[in-house]
Amino acid sequence: MTPTITAFESSPDRGRGLARDMRVRWAFEEVGQRYDVRLVSFAQMKQPAHLAVHPFGQIPTYEEGGLALFESGAIVLHIAERHPGLLPEDPDARSRAIGWMFAAVNTVEPPIVERSMAGVLERDEPWYEARLPMLDERIRARLGQLSDRLGDSDWLDGAFSAADIMMVTVLRRLDGSGLLEAHPSLPAYIARGEARPAYQRAFADQLAVFARAQAAG
Ligand code: GTB
């Protein structure tokens, strides 16, 4: 059965591949699994039919037969566990890769999301200018630690894995912030991910959704 995921009908990122369906699309492309996409509006995400699958009324979701999943990390892990190629065979290496997936969403992503949400919701607030340097500093600390660990390696832990899908898509949200450039290994790491044919197919597919939405007005 072909899995179906949900994605924004019209993504606020204007096709830059920053919404979290991008990591799921990329994982599917890496393992060669076809998938369908159901596009949802913000209003539809808050309706009972969508809330039955995603209790928080968000995208992405994953449905296949009787299985319904939410949380992009859980969905990528599910794909990686059911197809070869995205997790090491060696049990210890596999556990480390899963650990990196958690690190991406639990340790690196939160301050990045907080900064980006502050930019949207607090930009006109009197405290914004004072808060931004503090948010930037928290991100800089994480990027420094990540860059130290990555060193000269191509990927987080040995061969490319689902952990790199998660980490690259988390870091991409900093594009244009000026924060990545202090650690040249990180833009290079992102570029390696973006150069993968599977990434490019996933990116083109989500961009096509945005282009169609624009054309439809
Ligand atoms: N922890 C969940 C996961 O990893 O799946 C978070 C899911 C989530 O935040 N989904 C967002 C959503 O559905 C879309 S991706 N938001 C609608 C809502 O909450 O009502 C987040 C996102 C949105 C927009 C941009 N952008 O414009 O750049 C980037 C990322």
Boltz pocket constraint, residues with backbone or C-beta under 6 A from the ligand:
constraints:
  - pocket:
      binder: B
      contacts: [[A, 11], [A, 12], [A, 13], [A, 14], [A, 18], [A, 19], [A, 20], [A, 21], [A, 42], [A, 45], [A, 56], [A, 57], [A, 58], [A, 59], [A, 60], [A, 70], [A, 71], [A, 72], [A, 73]]
      max_distance: 6.0
